[in-house]
Amino acid sequence: MRAKEKKYWPSVQSAEFVLKKCPILKRTDLKDMSPKEIQGKVVDFLKTGAADDIVYTKAFACMECYECVFERCPSGLSPLTINEIIKYDYRQSNLAEIPYTDPKNSLAKQRVLSSIQISATDYKKIFTPAAKESAKYVFFPGCNVYLQPEKILSALDVMNLITDDYAILPGMDYCCGNVYIEAGDVAKGYQAARELIEKISAYKPEAVILWCPTCYCRFITTLADTMEIPFKFISFTQFLADNIEKLPFKGKMNKTLTLHEACKMAFAGKDCTSPRELLRGIPGVKLVEMPRHGANTVCCGSSAMDFFPGSMEVMRDERLQEAEQTKADILVDICQTCHNIFAAEEPKYQYKIMSYVSVLAAALGIEREDKFKKYKQWGSLNRILEDAEDFIRESPYSREEIVQALRNSIVPKD
């Protein structure tokens, strides 16, 4: 990926169509600028490489929601790709610091914080590749859900109720490459993706079950066009919906749910139906939709949280208020990043916020405590350390490393 290749240069005509549709730009300082002005600055940057505040905001405020990627631009332009090219050039030219958490780093926050939420035995379970030569399915959870490790354990519990012909390939040591590509570290991202595909292929699966919507969308867009992938992908919600008749539900939930789906999957037109089929298949569930749903859904704020947190908070609050209008008992989220963004806000509303896998596990009588959500709501370093003391003693990390990870993620203001 090189920013100076003419095939990537966006046309102003295309920009007029696409930038008006971007849900985050209207919540930044660019809200009063015309698409023509913004795209003119982008074209200048791609030609000259000179840093520009407007170009920086356009690229770094991007939520990576994929709304602009599919059948939005009459010229076939992908503004997401343009934003990633801008980040690539910023990194290559040292124009801005673009920090990110490398999942392969032994001190990655996901690794450290997982260790204080679950037992040492369970920790080993979610970080150890299956010792199988082949499997019909490979279950790949991705990286970021490791901040919420009980969801991986619940997913495996449910998988075991359906089939034993699967292999878990943990995230962290393996990555789809998105975390690197999103931060402009393109070569590292593609190398990570190639390593992941090679490792998955060794199991000779019919399909790879992906937990993470970002992994799914990264594969079917950027990566599928650049490398051979010898297996098909299905989302975990699709796998569950297809096998729901095998699940032994324990009575009826008798709850009203509303769904905040993974926006990028909806915008990609890949998986609007399976989350709904899954939830409606749980006995005693009533699903009520928010006004914006399906292909017309909205992002939680997502990747904007890293560089434009104020803009993210506006997106987040609008969505949570929209959920409250449904009078649902539970707001169900699909994506672990949405859960991360929503979790601390739960006490402000009249409903609970739960991952779909937690709702499903509860209906099956195998629910695990969402410690991540609890800790986000507490926001107190000392309280978290006291609650997690037993797991801290088992953790492979020192207390100082754990404190640092908490300060960098869950309790930055404590």
C-alpha positions as CSV (number, residue, x, y, z in Angstrom):
1,M,0.0,0.0,0.0
2,R,1.6,3.3,-1.1
3,A,0.0,6.7,-0.8
4,K,1.5,8.1,-4.0
5,E,0.1,5.5,-6.4
6,K,-2.4,7.4,-8.5
7,K,-5.0,4.6,-8.4
8,Y,-5.7,5.5,-4.8
9,W,-6.2,9.2,-5.4
10,P,-9.8,10.1,-4.5
11,S,-11.8,12.3,-6.9
12,V,-13.6,15.3,-5.6
13,Q,-16.8,14.0,-7.2
14,S,-16.6,10.8,-5.2
15,A,-15.8,12.8,-2.1
16,E,-19.0,14.8,-2.4
17,F,-21.0,11.5,-2.3
18,V,-19.0,9.7,0.5
19,L,-18.0,12.4,3.0
20,K,-21.6,13.6,3.4
21,K,-22.4,10.1,4.6
22,C,-19.6,9.8,7.2
23,P,-21.2,9.7,10.7
24,I,-18.1,10.8,12.6
25,L,-16.9,13.8,10.6
26,K,-20.0,15.8,11.6
27,R,-19.0,15.3,15.2
28,T,-15.5,16.8,14.8
29,D,-14.1,20.2,13.9
30,L,-14.6,19.4,10.3
31,K,-18.4,19.5,10.6
32,D,-18.7,22.9,8.9
33,M,-16.4,22.1,6.0
34,S,-17.6,21.0,2.6
35,P,-16.6,17.6,1.3
36,K,-14.9,19.3,-1.6
37,E,-12.7,21.3,0.9
38,I,-11.8,18.2,2.9
39,Q,-11.0,16.1,-0.1
40,G,-8.9,18.8,-1.7
41,K,-6.7,18.8,1.4
42,V,-6.5,15.0,1.2
43,V,-5.4,15.1,-2.5
44,D,-2.8,17.8,-1.6
45,F,-1.5,15.5,1.2
46,L,-1.2,12.5,-1.0
47,K,0.7,14.6,-3.5
48,T,3.1,16.4,-1.1
49,G,3.1,14.4,2.1
50,A,2.9,17.6,4.1
51,A,1.2,17.2,7.5
52,D,-2.3,18.8,7.7
53,D,-4.7,19.1,10.6
54,I,-7.7,18.6,8.4
55,V,-6.3,15.5,6.8
56,Y,-5.2,14.2,10.2
57,T,-8.8,14.6,11.6
58,K,-10.4,12.9,8.6
59,A,-8.1,9.8,8.9
60,F,-7.6,9.5,12.6
61,A,-11.2,10.1,13.6
62,C,-12.3,7.2,11.4
63,M,-14.3,4.7,13.4
64,E,-13.4,1.9,10.9
65,C,-17.2,1.1,10.8
66,Y,-17.0,0.2,7.1
67,E,-20.1,2.2,6.3
68,C,-18.3,3.9,3.4
69,V,-16.7,0.8,2.0
70,F,-19.6,-1.1,0.3
71,E,-21.6,0.3,-2.7
72,R,-21.5,3.9,-1.3
73,C,-19.2,5.6,-3.8
74,P,-20.2,5.8,-7.6
75,S,-16.5,5.7,-8.5
76,G,-15.7,2.6,-6.3
77,L,-13.7,4.6,-3.8
78,S,-13.1,3.2,-0.3
79,P,-12.6,6.1,2.1
80,L,-11.5,3.6,4.7
81,T,-8.6,2.6,2.4
82,I,-7.7,6.3,1.9
83,N,-7.7,6.9,5.6
84,E,-5.4,3.9,6.1
85,I,-3.1,5.2,3.4
86,I,-3.0,8.6,5.2
87,K,-2.0,6.8,8.5
88,Y,0.6,4.8,6.6
89,D,2.2,8.0,5.3
90,Y,2.0,9.6,8.7
91,R,3.8,6.7,10.2
92,Q,6.4,6.4,7.4
93,S,7.2,10.1,7.5
94,N,7.1,10.3,11.4
95,L,4.5,13.0,11.2
96,A,2.6,11.8,14.2
97,E,2.8,9.2,17.0
98,I,0.5,6.3,16.3
99,P,0.6,4.1,19.3
100,Y,-1.2,0.7,19.4
101,T,-1.2,-2.4,21.5
102,D,0.7,-5.1,19.7
103,P,-1.1,-8.4,20.6
104,K,2.1,-10.3,20.3
105,N,3.8,-8.3,23.0
106,S,4.1,-10.3,26.2
107,L,2.8,-7.3,28.2
108,A,-0.1,-6.5,25.9
109,K,-3.0,-5.3,28.1
110,Q,-5.3,-8.1,26.9
111,R,-2.8,-10.7,28.1
112,V,-2.3,-9.0,31.5
113,L,-5.9,-8.2,32.2
114,S,-7.2,-11.6,31.2
115,S,-4.9,-13.1,33.9
116,I,-6.8,-11.3,36.8
117,Q,-10.3,-12.2,35.6
118,I,-10.1,-15.9,35.3
119,S,-8.2,-18.9,36.9
120,A,-4.7,-19.9,35.8
121,T,-6.3,-23.1,34.3
122,D,-8.8,-21.2,32.3
123,Y,-6.1,-18.7,31.3
124,K,-4.0,-21.5,29.8
125,K,-7.1,-22.9,28.0
126,I,-7.8,-19.7,26.1
127,F,-4.1,-19.1,25.2
128,T,-3.2,-22.7,24.0
129,P,-3.8,-23.8,20.4
130,A,-5.7,-27.1,20.1
131,A,-3.4,-30.1,19.8
132,K,-5.2,-31.5,16.8
133,E,-4.0,-32.4,13.3
134,S,-7.3,-31.6,11.7
135,A,-10.7,-30.2,12.5
136,K,-13.9,-29.4,10.7
137,Y,-14.0,-26.0,12.3
138,V,-11.3,-23.6,13.6
139,F,-12.6,-21.2,16.2
140,F,-10.6,-18.0,16.2
141,P,-11.5,-15.3,18.8
142,G,-9.2,-12.5,17.6
143,C,-7.3,-10.2,19.9
144,N,-9.5,-7.7,21.7
145,V,-12.0,-10.0,23.3
146,Y,-9.1,-11.2,25.5
147,L,-9.9,-8.1,27.6
148,Q,-13.2,-9.9,28.4
149,P,-11.9,-13.5,28.7
150,E,-15.1,-15.0,30.2
151,K,-16.7,-14.5,26.8
152,I,-14.2,-16.8,25.2
153,L,-14.8,-19.4,27.9
154,S,-18.5,-19.1,27.4
155,A,-18.1,-19.4,23.7
156,L,-16.1,-22.6,24.1
157,D,-18.7,-23.9,26.6
158,V,-21.4,-23.4,24.0
159,M,-19.2,-24.8,21.2
160,N,-18.8,-28.0,23.2
161,L,-22.6,-28.4,23.4
162,I,-22.7,-28.4,19.6
163,T,-19.6,-30.2,18.4
164,D,-16.3,-31.6,19.4
165,D,-14.9,-31.4,15.8
166,Y,-13.3,-28.0,16.3
167,A,-9.9,-26.6,17.2
168,I,-9.4,-23.3,19.0
169,L,-6.6,-21.1,17.6
170,P,-6.1,-18.4,20.2
171,G,-5.8,-14.8,19.3
172,M,-2.9,-12.6,20.5
173,D,-0.1,-15.0,19.3
174,Y,-2.1,-14.9,16.0
175,C,-3.8,-11.9,14.6
176,C,-5.7,-10.9,11.4
177,G,-3.4,-7.9,11.1
178,N,-6.1,-5.3,11.6
179,V,-4.5,-3.7,14.6
180,Y,-1.3,-3.0,12.6
181,I,-3.0,-1.9,9.4
182,E,-5.4,0.4,11.2
183,A,-2.3,2.1,12.7
184,G,-0.5,2.4,9.4
185,D,1.9,-0.4,10.2
186,V,1.0,-2.2,7.0
187,A,3.9,-4.6,6.4
188,K,3.5,-5.9,9.9
189,G,-0.2,-6.3,9.4
190,Y,0.1,-8.3,6.2
191,Q,2.8,-10.5,7.8
192,A,0.5,-11.3,10.7
193,A,-2.3,-12.1,8.4
194,R,-0.2,-14.5,6.4
195,E,1.0,-16.3,9.6
196,L,-2.6,-16.6,10.7
197,I,-3.8,-18.1,7.4
198,E,-0.9,-20.5,7.4
199,K,-1.6,-21.7,10.9
200,I,-5.3,-22.1,10.3
201,S,-4.7,-24.0,7.1
202,A,-2.6,-26.6,9.0
203,Y,-5.9,-27.8,10.6
204,K,-7.4,-28.4,7.2
205,P,-10.8,-26.9,8.2
206,E,-13.9,-26.6,6.2
207,A,-14.6,-23.3,7.9
208,V,-13.2,-20.8,10.3
209,I,-15.6,-19.5,12.9
210,L,-14.7,-15.9,13.7
211,W,-15.8,-14.2,16.9
212,C,-14.6,-10.8,16.0
213,P,-16.5,-8.7,13.4
214,T,-13.3,-6.7,12.6
215,C,-11.4,-9.9,11.7
216,Y,-14.3,-10.9,9.5
217,C,-14.5,-7.6,7.6
218,R,-10.7,-7.3,7.3
219,F,-10.5,-10.7,5.7
220,I,-13.4,-10.2,3.2
221,T,-12.1,-6.8,2.1
222,T,-8.4,-5.9,2.3
223,L,-6.9,-9.4,2.7
224,A,-9.1,-11.5,0.4
225,D,-7.9,-9.3,-2.5
226,T,-4.2,-9.7,-1.7
227,M,-3.7,-13.4,-0.7
228,E,-5.2,-16.8,-1.3
229,I,-7.5,-18.0,1.6
230,P,-8.2,-21.8,1.3
231,F,-11.2,-21.9,3.6
232,K,-14.5,-20.1,4.2
233,F,-15.4,-17.8,7.1
234,I,-18.6,-17.8,9.2
235,S,-19.4,-15.6,12.1
236,F,-19.9,-17.1,15.6
237,T,-23.5,-15.8,15.6
238,Q,-24.1,-17.6,12.2
239,F,-22.6,-20.8,13.6
240,L,-24.8,-20.6,16.7
241,A,-28.0,-19.7,14.8
242,D,-27.4,-22.6,12.4
243,N,-27.1,-25.0,15.4
244,I,-29.5,-23.5,17.9
245,E,-31.7,-26.6,18.0
246,K,-28.8,-28.5,19.6
247,L,-28.7,-26.2,22.6
248,P,-30.4,-27.4,25.9
249,F,-32.0,-24.2,27.2
250,K,-33.1,-24.0,30.8
251,G,-36.6,-22.7,30.9
252,K,-37.6,-19.2,29.6
253,M,-35.7,-15.9,30.1
254,N,-38.9,-13.8,29.9
255,K,-36.9,-10.7,28.9
256,T,-37.2,-8.0,26.3
257,L,-34.0,-7.4,24.4
258,T,-32.8,-4.8,21.9
259,L,-29.9,-5.4,19.7
260,H,-26.9,-3.2,18.9
261,E,-25.3,-5.3,16.1
262,A,-21.8,-5.2,14.8
263,C,-22.1,-2.2,12.5
264,K,-19.4,-3.2,10.1
265,M,-21.0,-6.6,9.5
266,A,-24.3,-4.9,8.8
267,F,-22.7,-2.4,6.5
268,A,-20.9,-5.2,4.7
269,G,-24.3,-6.9,4.2
270,K,-22.8,-10.1,5.6
271,D,-24.6,-10.9,8.9
272,C,-27.7,-8.9,9.7
273,T,-30.0,-12.0,10.2
274,S,-28.1,-14.5,12.4
275,P,-27.9,-12.4,15.6
276,R,-31.7,-11.9,15.4
277,E,-32.3,-15.6,14.6
278,L,-30.1,-16.5,17.6
279,L,-31.8,-14.2,20.1
280,R,-35.3,-15.1,18.9
281,G,-34.4,-18.7,19.3
282,I,-33.9,-18.3,23.0
283,P,-37.1,-19.3,24.9
284,G,-38.9,-16.4,26.5
285,V,-37.1,-13.6,24.6
286,K,-38.9,-10.7,22.9
287,L,-36.7,-8.7,20.5
288,V,-37.5,-5.0,19.9
289,E,-35.6,-3.1,17.4
290,M,-34.1,0.4,17.8
291,P,-35.1,2.8,15.0
292,R,-31.7,2.4,13.5
293,H,-31.0,-1.2,12.9
294,G,-30.0,-3.7,10.2
295,A,-28.4,-2.1,7.2
296,N,-29.4,1.3,8.7
297,T,-27.7,0.7,12.0
298,V,-25.1,3.1,13.6
299,C,-21.6,2.7,15.1
300,C,-20.9,2.9,18.8
301,G,-17.9,5.2,18.2
302,S,-15.4,2.4,18.0
303,S,-11.9,3.3,16.8
304,A,-12.5,7.1,17.2
305,M,-12.0,6.5,20.9
306,D,-8.2,6.3,20.5
307,F,-7.6,9.8,19.0
308,F,-11.0,11.6,19.2
309,P,-12.7,10.3,22.4
310,G,-15.0,13.3,22.6
311,S,-16.5,12.4,19.2
312,M,-16.8,8.8,20.2
313,E,-18.7,9.7,23.4
314,V,-21.3,11.6,21.4
315,M,-21.8,8.5,19.2
316,R,-22.0,6.2,22.2
317,D,-24.5,8.3,24.1
318,E,-26.8,8.8,21.2
319,R,-26.9,5.0,20.8
320,L,-27.5,4.2,24.4
321,Q,-30.3,6.8,24.6
322,E,-31.8,5.2,21.5
323,A,-31.7,1.8,23.3
324,E,-33.5,3.3,26.3
325,Q,-36.4,4.4,24.2
326,T,-37.2,0.7,23.4
327,K,-38.0,0.0,27.1
328,A,-35.9,-3.2,26.8
329,D,-34.6,-5.1,29.8
330,I,-31.2,-5.8,28.1
331,L,-29.2,-4.1,25.4
332,V,-27.4,-6.9,23.6
333,D,-24.1,-6.2,21.9
334,I,-22.3,-8.4,19.4
335,C,-18.8,-6.8,19.2
336,Q,-16.4,-6.8,22.1
337,T,-15.3,-3.2,21.3
338,C,-18.9,-2.1,21.6
339,H,-19.1,-3.8,24.9
340,N,-15.9,-2.1,26.0
341,I,-17.4,1.3,25.1
342,F,-20.8,0.7,26.6
343,A,-20.0,-1.2,29.7
344,A,-19.2,1.7,32.1
345,E,-22.3,3.5,31.1
346,E,-24.8,0.8,32.2
347,P,-25.6,2.4,35.6
348,K,-27.0,5.5,33.8
349,Y,-29.8,3.5,32.1
350,Q,-32.7,1.4,33.1
351,Y,-31.4,-1.7,31.2
352,K,-28.5,-4.1,31.5
353,I,-25.8,-4.3,28.9
354,M,-24.8,-7.8,27.9
355,S,-22.9,-9.5,25.2
356,Y,-25.0,-11.9,23.1
357,V,-22.8,-14.9,24.3
358,S,-23.5,-13.9,27.9
359,V,-27.2,-13.8,27.2
360,L,-27.0,-17.2,25.5
361,A,-24.9,-18.7,28.4
362,A,-27.4,-17.4,30.9
363,A,-30.3,-19.1,29.0
364,L,-28.3,-22.3,29.1
365,G,-27.5,-22.0,32.8
366,I,-23.7,-21.6,32.2
367,E,-23.3,-17.9,32.6
368,R,-19.9,-16.5,33.8
369,E,-19.5,-13.2,35.6
370,D,-18.6,-10.3,33.4
371,K,-15.7,-9.0,35.5
372,F,-14.6,-6.6,32.8
373,K,-17.9,-4.7,32.9
374,K,-17.8,-4.7,36.7
375,Y,-14.3,-3.3,36.8
376,K,-15.1,-0.6,34.1
377,Q,-18.0,0.5,36.2
378,W,-16.0,0.6,39.4
379,G,-13.1,2.5,37.9
380,S,-11.2,2.1,41.1
381,L,-7.7,0.6,41.1
382,N,-7.7,-0.5,44.7
383,R,-11.2,-2.0,44.6
384,I,-10.3,-4.0,41.5
385,L,-7.0,-5.2,43.0
386,E,-8.8,-6.4,46.1
387,D,-11.5,-8.2,44.1
388,A,-9.0,-9.9,41.8
389,E,-6.5,-10.8,44.6
390,D,-6.9,-14.6,44.2
391,F,-6.3,-14.5,40.4
392,I,-3.5,-12.0,40.9
393,R,-1.6,-14.6,43.0
394,E,-2.0,-17.1,40.1
395,S,-1.1,-14.5,37.4
396,P,2.2,-14.9,35.4
397,Y,2.5,-11.1,35.7
398,S,3.9,-9.0,38.5
399,R,1.6,-6.7,40.6
400,E,3.4,-3.7,39.0
401,E,2.7,-5.0,35.5
402,I,-0.9,-5.6,36.4
403,V,-1.3,-2.1,37.9
404,Q,0.2,-0.6,34.8
405,A,-2.2,-2.5,32.5
406,L,-5.1,-1.4,34.6
407,R,-4.0,2.3,34.5
408,N,-3.5,2.1,30.7
409,S,-7.0,0.6,30.1
410,I,-9.7,0.3,32.8
411,V,-8.8,3.0,35.4
412,P,-6.8,5.7,33.5
413,K,-8.3,8.5,35.7
414,D,-8.1,6.7,39.1
